[in-house]
Amino acid sequence: MSTGLVSREAADNLAALDHAHQADVAARTAELICLARACDLHRVDASIIVDGAERLVSLGGDGTPLVGEFLAAEIGALLQVSPASAQRRLGQALNLRHRHPRLWELTVQGLVDPRHALMVADACAQADLSMAACAVVDRNCAVSLAMQPIGRLWGQLAGWIAAADPERARDRAERLAGWRGGGGGSDQ
């Protein structure tokens, strides 16, 4: 019988859960680093110009390097995911490392959960932000994610994205309003 508020068995179980969570975060971080490094190390022989030869393709947003198109197939087979899913993961790694360098560094240091950093990078990619606009969001998010829970950041992210590129935000809002309005036409 336990005399404390939490039994020894319950405390051991929580410690095991914490260990598993920390190992999961470390594994996700290591995978992210390896994906980015795979993009660095994969070489394409640009002198071969024939049908079917590997080309350089863009997998990330503005400011990310081009990558050999066959890399996604190799990564997909290794991770047991489709080439399209591998392309997405490679693009995410490139977006985070090149467009959000502060978040990348905090993630690599283990101070930010890679899933949270990728949520920010994905939101900026979906908003089609330029590299310069991503730098503004990166500054805000790096401080926030290192010091606050993800829910607090998530509530502010859309505003930071809009403030980073007000013109693009206005265009998105106008497109959304037109879509909600049914295209602006009438049936009369």
C-alpha positions in Angstrom: 0.0 0.0 0.0 1.3 3.4 -0.9 1.4 6.3 1.6 2.1 8.9 -1.1 -0.4 10.6 -3.5 0.9 8.5 -6.4 1.9 4.9 -6.1 5.4 3.8 -7.0 3.9 1.7 -9.9 2.0 4.8 -11.3 5.1 7.0 -10.9 7.2 4.4 -12.8 4.6 4.2 -15.5 4.6 8.0 -15.9 8.4 8.0 -16.1 8.2 5.3 -18.8 5.7 7.4 -20.7 7.9 10.4 -20.5 10.9 8.4 -21.7 8.8 7.1 -24.7 7.7 10.6 -25.6 11.2 12.0 -25.4 12.5 9.1 -27.6 9.7 9.8 -30.1 10.6 13.5 -30.3 14.3 12.6 -30.7 13.5 10.1 -33.5 11.3 12.7 -35.3 14.1 15.3 -35.0 16.7 12.8 -36.3 14.5 11.8 -39.2 14.0 15.5 -40.1 17.7 16.1 -40.0 18.4 13.1 -42.1 15.8 14.1 -44.7 17.4 17.6 -45.1 20.9 16.0 -45.3 19.7 13.5 -47.9 18.7 16.5 -50.1 22.3 17.9 -49.6 24.0 14.6 -50.5 21.8 13.4 -53.4 23.7 14.2 -56.6 22.2 14.6 -60.1 24.5 14.4 -63.1 23.3 17.5 -65.0 25.5 16.5 -68.0 23.1 13.6 -68.9 20.4 15.0 -71.1 18.3 12.1 -72.3 14.6 11.1 -71.8 14.2 9.5 -68.3 17.3 11.1 -66.9 16.9 12.5 -63.4 16.1 16.2 -63.2 16.3 18.8 -60.5 12.8 19.6 -59.0 11.4 22.0 -56.5 10.0 20.3 -53.4 9.9 23.3 -51.1 8.9 26.9 -51.2 10.7 30.1 -52.2 14.3 29.9 -51.1 14.7 26.2 -50.9 17.2 24.3 -53.1 16.3 22.1 -56.0 16.5 18.3 -55.4 16.9 15.3 -57.6 13.5 13.9 -58.5 14.4 10.3 -57.8 15.3 11.0 -54.2 11.7 10.8 -53.2 11.4 7.3 -54.5 14.4 6.2 -52.6 13.2 7.8 -49.4 9.7 6.5 -49.9 11.0 2.9 -50.2 13.1 3.4 -47.1 10.3 4.9 -45.0 7.7 2.6 -46.5 5.6 5.5 -47.8 4.6 6.6 -51.3 6.9 8.7 -53.4 4.4 11.6 -53.1 4.5 11.3 -49.3 8.3 11.2 -49.4 8.3 14.4 -51.6 6.0 16.1 -49.0 8.3 15.1 -46.1 11.4 16.3 -48.0 9.7 19.5 -48.9 8.8 20.1 -45.3 12.4 19.5 -44.1 13.7 21.9 -46.7 11.0 24.5 -45.9 11.8 24.3 -42.2 15.6 24.4 -42.6 15.8 27.1 -45.3 12.8 29.3 -44.7 12.6 29.0 -40.9 16.2 28.9 -39.7 15.5 29.9 -36.1 12.8 27.2 -35.7 15.1 24.7 -37.4 17.9 25.5 -34.9 15.6 25.2 -31.9 14.2 21.9 -33.3 17.7 20.5 -33.8 18.7 21.5 -30.3 15.6 19.7 -28.9 13.9 22.8 -27.7 11.0 22.7 -30.1 9.0 19.6 -31.0 9.5 19.0 -34.7 5.8 18.4 -35.3 5.1 21.9 -34.0 7.9 23.5 -36.1 6.5 21.7 -39.2 3.0 23.0 -38.5 4.4 26.5 -38.7 6.4 25.7 -41.9 3.4 24.1 -43.5 1.1 27.0 -42.7 3.6 29.4 -44.3 3.9 27.2 -47.3 0.1 26.9 -47.7 -0.1 30.7 -47.5 2.5 30.8 -50.3 4.7 33.2 -48.3 8.0 34.4 -49.7 11.3 33.6 -48.0 11.4 37.2 -46.6 7.9 36.9 -45.2 8.8 33.5 -43.6 11.7 35.2 -41.8 9.2 37.5 -40.1 7.0 34.5 -39.0 10.1 32.6 -38.0 11.2 35.3 -35.6 7.8 35.4 -33.9 7.3 31.6 -33.8 10.8 30.7 -32.6 10.4 32.8 -29.5 6.8 31.7 -29.0 7.4 27.9 -29.5 10.4 27.9 -27.2 8.5 29.5 -24.3 4.8 28.8 -24.8 2.5 25.8 -25.5 1.6 25.2 -29.1 -2.0 26.2 -28.6 -1.0 29.7 -27.7 1.1 30.0 -30.8 -1.6 28.5 -33.0 -4.0 31.2 -32.0 -1.5 33.9 -33.2 0.0 32.2 -36.3 -2.6 33.4 -38.8 -2.2 37.0 -37.7 1.6 36.7 -38.0 1.3 35.2 -41.4 -1.1 38.0 -42.5 1.2 40.7 -41.0 4.3 39.2 -42.8 2.6 39.7 -46.2 -0.5 42.0 -45.9 -1.0 42.1 -49.7 -1.1 38.4 -50.1 -3.4 38.1 -47.0 -5.8 40.6 -48.6 -5.8 38.6 -51.9 -6.5 35.4 -50.0 -9.4 37.0 -48.1 -10.9 38.3 -51.3 -10.6 34.9 -53.0 -12.2 33.2 -50.0 -15.0 35.8 -49.9 -15.7 35.2 -53.6 -15.7 31.4 -53.1 -18.1 31.7 -50.2 -20.3 34.0 -52.3 -20.7 31.4 -55.0 -18.6 33.2 -57.5 -20.5 36.5 -57.6 -22.9 35.5 -60.3 -26.7 35.5 -60.2 -29.3 33.1 -61.6 -31.8 35.7 -62.8 
